[in-house]
Amino acid sequence: MRIIIAGSGGVGGYYGAMLARAGHEVLFIARGEHLAALRARGITVKSFAGDFSLPVNAAPDAAGFGEADLALVCVKSYDTESSTPLYEAGVGKASVVVSLQNGVDNEEILAARFGRERVMGGVSFIGSRVQPPGVILHTSYGNIAIGELDGGISPRGQALAAMFNEAGIKCRLSDDIRRELYAKMVWNVGFNALCAILDCPAKVAVEFAPTRKVVEDAMREWVAVARAAGVPLEDAAVQKNVDATLKGGEVIPSLLHDRRRGRRLEIESFNGKAAVMGRELGVPTPVNATLANITRFFDCRYGEPPVS
């Protein structure tokens, strides 16, 4: 397949490298020092599952690449809409646009831009980051789930799932991707803001009983919000996410990684989103609201305006 990786950071860089290694024609869209490194030295993946390096095609946008079979969107959620001009030249009538981003709103934004018929939803479970430019450090997991926005199993979904699995990326085809997106948020609201505040990996946050309670309380609030929104998450999702974190490798949540690098944080797609939806749906979310407010302090220091 001809594939565009829109956002070649820790997530897009890893999945793009795996697809390129499998023989697919992959264009990595990147910028700055990361783009320069990809062009000069190719991409290197340092993974707990095995290291590898390979030359890649990298550019600041998709101009001249032609129509892609797949555009894999891995940019930060706050860049979902603004980044579409970087790769829209490669999205044709037969292209599929799949989001592997954080949050629950990205697919609808992409559908408004490219047409609902071209967009599929996706979730990624991975611990990875750029360190240094041109190098992807892969520390845990690396599996995804994809599905049609309106549910059900489609032939194109089956074809994409087969492609990912053949490339060594464990992919599950979901008939209810909206539920998958809300289920992933359980982990995100529990760990992202708290770890950014504490400056510690996710596992460390749950190994200490008092902060583990904060994690669990934030998760329970989101489960209640999801149910009020019509997504039937189970209470067991809280313990499941805590147990998986304790058993997995080191995971540096994306908010902590961005905070350490002085970058804008995705808090409005995590605990901020939980608090907003809670107000709209009449569900109390004091833990999520507090975590969001504390985390916004870092964005103000980095030049982002506070959110009222």
C-alpha atoms as one frame of an Amber mdcrd trajectory, in Angstrom:
protein
   0.000   0.000   0.000   0.923   3.657  -0.374   0.715   5.165   3.100   1.050
   8.671   4.526   2.057   9.022   8.161   0.643  12.378   9.227   2.674  13.065
  12.349   5.820  10.942  12.617   6.468  11.220  16.343   6.548   8.339  18.784
   3.296   6.783  17.600   3.347   7.545  13.876   7.084   6.996  13.637   6.855
   3.508  15.126   3.888   2.305  13.088   5.247   3.912   9.925   8.609   2.228
  10.426   6.947  -1.157  10.899   4.900  -0.674   7.713   7.941   0.499   5.741
   9.947  -2.488   6.940   7.148  -4.729   5.651   7.618  -3.277   2.161   4.876
  -0.666   1.947   5.549   2.716   0.318   5.459   5.061   3.282   5.777   8.853
   3.417   6.705  10.237   6.837   5.463  13.800   7.382   7.629  15.507   9.991
   9.258  18.832  10.770  12.334  20.442  12.275  15.243  18.377  13.524  13.219
  15.167  13.324  12.566  15.699   9.613  16.230  16.523   8.984  17.332  13.366
  10.797  14.863  11.151   8.927  16.089  12.502   5.614  19.769  12.229   6.491
  19.907   8.934   8.388  16.552   7.241   7.967  14.573   5.996  10.937  15.860
   3.897  13.819  13.534   1.996  16.138  14.962   0.998  19.512  12.428  -1.472
  20.801  12.067  -4.002  23.586  10.954  -6.328  20.763  14.113  -5.763  18.689
  15.937  -2.820  17.110  16.047  -1.954  13.417  16.909   0.904  11.070  15.950
   1.693   7.488  16.005   4.602   5.011  12.675   6.394   4.648  10.901   8.953
   2.491  10.281  11.989   4.713   8.865  15.412   3.863   7.128  18.402   5.475
   3.941  17.609   3.543   2.440  15.199   1.013   2.806  17.411  -2.065   4.021
  15.302  -4.975   3.424  11.957  -3.254   0.261  11.194  -5.185  -2.883   9.480
  -3.951  -2.382   7.279  -0.928  -4.314   4.157  -0.019  -4.099   5.113   3.650
  -3.424   8.283   5.626  -2.572   7.391   9.213  -3.203  10.482  11.353  -1.004
  10.592  14.459  -0.725  14.325  15.184  -1.638  15.857  18.533  -5.387  16.221
  18.985  -5.177  20.021  19.083  -3.591  19.886  15.588  -6.195  17.597  14.013
  -7.889  20.293  11.941  -4.923  22.592  11.335  -2.694  19.762  10.079  -4.996
  18.531   7.288  -3.384  20.808   4.636  -0.113  18.914   5.190  -1.491  15.676
   3.757  -4.790  16.448   2.012  -3.059  16.366  -1.385  -2.602  12.631  -0.872
  -6.209  11.913   0.106  -8.201  10.859  -2.958 -11.585   9.273  -3.548 -10.336
   5.792  -2.706  -8.143   6.805   0.237  -8.905   5.818   3.824  -8.059   8.206
   6.665  -7.505   6.494  10.021  -6.942   8.387  13.261  -4.644   6.877  15.900
  -4.869   9.926  18.144  -5.829  10.620  21.719  -9.331  11.806  22.490 -12.856
  11.079  21.298 -13.448  13.948  18.827 -10.812  13.547  16.121 -12.767  11.258
  13.822 -15.654  13.695  13.524 -13.241  16.541  12.727 -11.629  14.438   9.993
 -15.026  13.345   8.684 -16.088  16.977   8.320 -12.951  17.667   6.297 -12.638
  14.548   4.125 -16.124  13.055   4.147 -17.406  10.472   6.579 -17.080   7.711
   3.998 -13.286   8.106   3.921 -12.673   8.056   7.672 -12.208   5.175  10.104
 -11.564   5.387  13.811  -8.643   3.860  15.629  -6.961   3.572  18.999  -3.331
   2.818  19.749  -1.889   1.200  22.844   1.821   1.914  22.894   4.668   3.361
  24.902   6.945   5.190  22.460   8.610   8.549  21.944  11.165  10.336  19.786
  14.549  10.178  21.493  16.598  11.724  19.851  15.399  13.053  16.422  15.230
  10.227  13.902  15.048   7.604  16.650  11.885   6.032  18.058  12.211   4.559
  21.542   9.560   1.829  21.860   9.124   0.697  25.473   5.828  -1.179  25.669
   2.869  -2.598  23.760   2.297  -1.511  20.137  -1.149  -2.795  19.222  -4.114
  -1.017  17.674  -7.832  -1.363  17.068  -9.641   0.130  14.070 -13.261   0.289
  12.973 -15.905   2.032  10.923 -17.407   5.152  12.475 -20.941   3.783  12.191
 -20.020   0.326  13.455 -19.963  -3.044  11.800 -17.230  -4.936   9.963 -16.296
  -3.767   6.462 -14.137  -5.299   3.709 -11.752  -2.324   3.827 -11.448  -2.735
   7.567 -10.582  -6.389   7.120  -7.985  -5.504   4.470  -6.351  -2.867   6.667
  -6.328  -5.125   9.722  -4.664  -7.864   7.661  -2.058  -5.389   6.403  -1.189
  -4.230   9.913  -0.955  -7.750  11.272   1.219  -8.899   8.385   3.561  -6.003
   9.184   3.928  -7.175  12.779   1.472  -4.643  14.228  -1.142  -6.461  16.255
  -4.447  -5.065  14.990  -7.960  -5.882  16.115 -10.953  -4.982  13.959 -13.732
  -3.523  16.109 -17.437  -3.375  15.300 -17.890  -0.555  17.858 -14.964   1.844
  17.560 -16.744   4.572  19.534 -16.724   2.334  22.569 -13.025   1.610  21.967
 -12.256   5.335  21.916 -14.115   5.918  25.177 -12.489   2.850  26.729  -8.991
   4.107  25.934  -9.835   7.385  27.662 -10.113   5.467  30.923  -6.316   5.076
  30.944  -5.670   8.566  29.622  -7.680  10.424  32.271  -6.110   8.292  34.979
  -2.476   8.727  34.069  -1.699  11.570  31.686  -2.327  14.639  33.825  -1.245
  13.049  37.097   2.063  11.811  35.667   2.705  15.213  34.073   2.210  16.802
  37.495   4.271  14.228  39.421   6.939  13.829  36.703   6.898  10.049  36.903
   6.100   7.035  34.668   2.604   5.560  34.845   3.655   2.468  36.786   5.250
   4.575  39.528   1.996   6.535  39.969   0.032   3.360  40.781   2.693   1.751
  42.946   2.046   4.441  45.594  -1.358   3.907  47.238  -2.459   7.568  47.633
  -1.758   8.489  44.004  -3.219   5.198  42.843  -6.482   6.327  44.438  -6.360
   9.554  42.407  -5.846   7.489  39.250  -8.789   5.256  40.069 -11.096   8.132
  41.044 -10.392   9.975  37.775 -11.081   6.777  35.845 -14.359   6.136  37.668
 -15.550   9.638  36.859 -14.886   9.066  33.156 -16.720   5.723  33.214 -19.751
   7.568  34.615 -19.442  10.273  31.939 -19.209   7.654  29.183 -22.334   5.919
  30.423 -24.211   9.200  30.502 -23.086   9.733  26.884 -24.536   6.359  25.906
 -21.292   4.362  25.898 -21.666   1.404  28.306 -18.232   1.105  29.907 -17.911
  -1.397  32.748 -16.714  -0.678  36.286 -14.089  -3.368  35.757 -12.360  -1.119
  33.209 -10.710   0.758  36.085  -9.016  -2.283  37.622  -8.192  -3.662  34.190
  -6.242  -0.524  33.258  -4.443  -0.370  36.593  -3.445  -4.044  36.373  -2.230
  -3.689  32.778  -0.079  -0.720  33.777   1.478  -2.599  36.669   2.277  -5.582
  34.434   3.544  -3.616  31.416   6.869  -1.956  30.692   7.780   1.646  31.363
   5.235   4.040  29.903   5.912   7.779  29.904   2.452   9.307  29.266   2.405
  11.745  26.369   1.548  14.735  28.572   4.628  14.152  30.690   6.809  13.710
  27.627   5.488  16.975  26.171   5.815  18.813  29.472   9.459  17.761  29.778
  10.080  19.133  26.294   8.241  22.398  26.947   5.499  21.641  24.436   1.809
  22.339  24.459  -0.188  19.704  26.354  -3.264  17.772  25.178  -5.062  18.254
  28.479  -8.282  19.455  26.815  -8.586  16.056  25.107  -8.112  14.159  28.383
  -9.209  15.361  31.821 -10.402  18.662  30.386 -12.748  16.782  28.058 -14.010
  14.651  30.943 -14.804  17.776  32.958 -16.556  19.527  30.067 -18.666  16.483
  29.216 -19.423  15.980  32.883 -20.847  19.498  33.145 -22.904  18.998  29.986
 -24.271  15.628  31.105 -24.750  16.421  34.782 -22.033  14.057  36.008 -19.713
  15.312  38.796 -16.024  15.211  37.783 -14.123  17.007  40.584 -10.950  14.921
  40.237 -10.712  15.373  36.480 -11.478  19.088  36.750  -8.762  19.532  39.369
  -6.167  17.552  37.410  -6.995  19.574  34.293  -6.675  22.887  36.127  -3.307
  22.002  37.654  -1.985  20.782  34.304  -3.103  23.979  32.575  -0.544  25.754
  34.736   2.207  24.214  32.610   0.555  25.335  29.373   0.367  28.889  30.691
   4.076  28.749  31.428   4.690  27.604  27.851   2.651  30.461  26.419  -0.775
  28.834  26.017  -3.740  30.837  27.317  -5.653  29.470  30.325  -9.003  27.789
  29.686 -11.947  29.124  31.652
